[in-house]
């Protein structure tokens, strides 16, 4: 995803109608079951003071004293019964999962933020003791936020579809899968286009067609916003830039690229405001299929057995098998181990392999040592080990040198100050927070030459293909200690 500045021209629509409902009286329990220390005549009233397209100000009053405690909450699940919603809140309160605190004031004003435009909501206030016992008569109010608007002239509701969990299909957007092409002067295999005739800002994402569920769309939208905000913060920290979420939004026609495995998908445009709120608008493409490419001659030239000769003359005979044509390989027999494979990315433009830190397998049985997770990590010149807890990082690159010799050299990132130089890449087992090698043998040191070793090309191992995001940046490796734990190995399998 490219960081491209888009200026959104927002137009406010007229204030949406506000629907009030009377306070419903909670059914009283039998007299003998009432707690005599609670005010069972407590009656709460909810009023609305103002509404915008993504916020509302509500006022709660009651006829009790300031010692009475009560809980208020807002929900977009207006089709659910008041009783069902209240009981859920009580259960969460008792389990310590409700982050809202009890109120003890007779008059309370609360601003509800990050609401979805043009969406009905319900606010409920009910008596609740510190022990989690409900009492009195609850108050409830239904209201609808303003429409965000957005025809080409500004203003007007471009929704028109049925509202499902606060999300409405926007007829002003059309989403289509383009496929391979050039975007921002770079070649991509899977490009999605959104044609827009309004000024509503949006983001794009892709889901498996088999998993498309409109009732879960709001959760997906909120997850997309949260992950994008986290990405922007990491990008700024990594490169010293000052981008915001607004820089990731599209207004008008837009294009985005995705790294997709073969399969069936649907592309989405999801409305997001510059402030980071889900606007409630969406559009979805038809189902499209991504097919595996035909492997290029350059890609096929990497397949097979290779003798990797390190700078210290240590040699590994490894095998590169097809993971996904023109995308990545599976490397086996690194460190002579046949049980674990490493995913190696392929860059067609450079005709080069990229080795990244990665989780190889979780909950591995290491015999007498117990169970632990196995990783592929980089080791620096001083023997420092770097974990991938904050994400994968580049370790090495295999390319073709002048004269045709293939070689593995250290990965370098000049844009990041202090990026380490890795002399080794190897398997590391994490067992209860301690790091172990799989062998006591001398490790291969980079740079290393790669020489064809002949032999049959291995069949691609059975490794599940999980969806993954298009790489847009690499994490800066985090060093966990300075002394390499040679004394811990070997680990028996």
Number of C-alpha atoms within 10 A of each C-alpha: 15 12 14 13 15 14 14 18 13 17 18 15 18 15 16 18 13 17 13 14 14 11 17 14 12 16 10 12 9 7 8 7 8 13 12 9 7 18 17 16 11 19 22 25 21 25 18 19 12 14 20 22 24 22 17 21 15 18 15 21 17 23 13 18 12 12 12 21 23 25 21 22 15 16 16 19 15 17 10 11 9 18 11 9 15 19 12 11 18 18 13 14 20 13 10 10 11 13 8 12 12 16 19 16 17 17 14 13 15 13 12 15 13 15 25 29 26 29 23 24 22 21 22 22 25 24 27 22 17 13 8 16 12 22 25 21 21 27 26 23 21 21 22 23 23 26 26 29 24 23 16 16 11 17 18 17 19 22 23 11 13 11 17 17 20 24 28 25 22 24 17 22 25 18 23 19 21 15 17 13 13 12 14 11 7 7 13 16 15 17 20 23 21 26 16 22 18 25 25 30 26 28 23 26 18 18 17 16 16 11 10 14 10 16 13 13 20 21 12 16 25 16 12 18 19 12 11 17 17 12 15 19 16 16 18 13 11 16 12 11 12 11 15 18 20 21 17 22 25 26 21 18 15 17 20 19 26 19 15 21 18 13 13 15 22 22 24 26 28 31 28 27 24 19 11 18 18 26 29 28 30 28 22 22 19 12 15 17 15 15 11 14 12 10 14 11 9 12 21 14 11 20 19 20 23 21 17 25 21 21 14 13 14 15 22 19 18 21 26 25 23 22 20 19 15 21 19 19 25 22 25 23 17 21 19 13 14 12 9 18 20 21 22 22 19 22 15 13 7 9 15 21 22 19 26 24 26 21 20 17 14 13 12 16 13 17 10 9 13 14 16 19 19 24 21 25 26 31 22 19 12 12 17 18 24 22 22 20 12 11 15 20 22 23 25 24 20 22 20 16 11 7 6 8 11 20 20 24 19 22 20 15 14 8 10 14 10 10 16 23 19 26 24 21 24 17 23 25 25 18 17 11 9 11 18 21 20 20 19 12 12 11 18 22 21 23 21 23 22 23 15 15 14 11 10 10 13 16 13 15 14 7 10 6 10 7 12 10 11 11 9 10 14 17 17 20 23 17 15 10 12 13 10 16 16 16 9 14 16 13 17 12 12
